[in-house]
Amino acid sequence: MDKIVIGRFDKADFPSLQLNDIAIKIDTGAYTSSIHCDNIFEKDDELHCTFLDEEHPLYNGKLFVFRDYDIVFVRSSNGQIQKRYQVQSKIVLFGKVFKISLSLSDRQEMRFPVLIGRKFLTKKFVVDTELIDVSFNLKLNEDKNSITKP
């Protein structure tokens, strides 16, 4: 399979989560991918959390409930090991649907609500740090071209 060239930032859809055009940061220094959530707690064998992204008022504060999740231990950029919840989801990039594991993390101090790490990128993508929004611009152009003229 040929690898797709992706830039350092982009926007992606998460159809399983009903989230569209969410800003993502490509981070080859991170192993796992994560999504910015708050109020993460277990109740009655379910995982509850709130998605946070101020750029998307429709999604900011959206409640999610997961019945299928794992607990993982992730080493953060400052070297500390953190216990995190991880869920399986789907991400759309370049018009293709991929499976992705997302750890739920408080990324309050971070600029991007989603971080995409090496575990997801490996064997699928090559990162060109000079590029941004490659997938999103392709999506916009496809949407323009799909409009039928009267």
N, C-alpha and C positions, 0 to 999 in steps of 0.2 A: 504494500500500500504506500503510495506517495504521501509525503508529509506536506501539510498545509502551512503556508507562511502566515503567522499571526503577529500582530504588533504588541507593544508593551501594555496598551490599554485597549478595551473594546466594550461593546455592549452585547449582552446575550439574553436569550429567553430561557425561562425555566418552566416548561409547559406543565409538569407535574405539580408545581407550586403556584401556577397561574400568575407568574411574574414575567413581564415583558420589558425589554430594553433596559436591563439592569447593568450598571457600570461594573466592569470587572477589571482587575489588575492581574496581569500575567507576571508571576514571580517564580523564576527558575531556582531561586534560593530556598523556596518553601517546598517541602515534600507533599504535604496535603493541601487540599482546597478547603476554603471555609466561607461561611456566609454570616453576615452580621445579624445577630439575634440578641434579644434581651428577655428577661423574665423567663428563663429556662428552668422548668421543673418537671418532675415526674409525678403523675397522679393516676391511680387506678390502671397501672400498666400502660400508660400513655405518656408521651413526652409532649409538653406544651411549651411554646415559645412565641415570641413576637418578632416579626421581621422589622428591621429599621432601615430606612433610606429616605432622608429628608427630601431628596430630589424627586421622589415619587409620592406625592400626597395620597394617591389611591392605594398604595401598598404600604406606606409608612404606618407602623402599628398593627399590621395585619397579623392575626392570630393563626398559628399553625398547630395542628395536633398530629403526631406521628405515632402509629402503633408498632412500627418496625424500626428499631434504632439500635445502635451499639454504643458502648462506652469505650473510648480510646484514650491513649495518653500521648500528648503531643508536646514536643520540645519547642517552645516559643523562640522568637528571634533573640531574646535576651538570655536564653539558655535554661530557663525554668521549665520544668515538666508540668503540664496542666492536664487535668482530667476534663475531657470534652465528650459531648454526645455527637454521634455521627449518624447521618441519614443518607439513604440512597435516593438519587433523583435523576433527572434528565436535563441536559443543557442543549440548546440549539445554537450552533455556530456554523457559518458558511452554508446555511440551509440544511445542515445535517443534524440529526438527533444523536447525542452521545449519552451514555450512562456516566454518572459522576457521583463520587462520594463527597459529601460536604460535612465538615465539622461545624458545629454551631458555636459561634464565638462572639464575644463582645468586642467589636471593632470600632468602638466609639471614637477612639483617637485616630482612626484611619480614614483616609480620603475616599476609599472605595468600599462598598458594602460586600463585595465578593472578591476573594483572592483565589486565583487558579494556580495550583502547584504542579510540580514535576510528575507526580503520580498520574495525573490526568493528561498532561502534555506529552509524555513519553510515547513514542512510536506513532503519534498522530500529527504533531505540530513542530515547526521550527520557529523560533522567536527572532524577529528582526526588530531591534529596539528603536529604529528610526520610524517605524510605522505605528499608527494608531487607528482604531475603529475600522479595520479592514473588513471584518465580517459585517458589521453594522452598515457600512457604506454599500456593501454588496446587497444587503437586504433592502436598503432604501432604493437602490437602482432597480432591483427586481420588482419592487412594488410599483415604481413609476412605469416600468415597461409592461406591467400586467393590466394597467388601466386601459379599458377599451374605449375607443373614440366613437362618438355617435355618427 
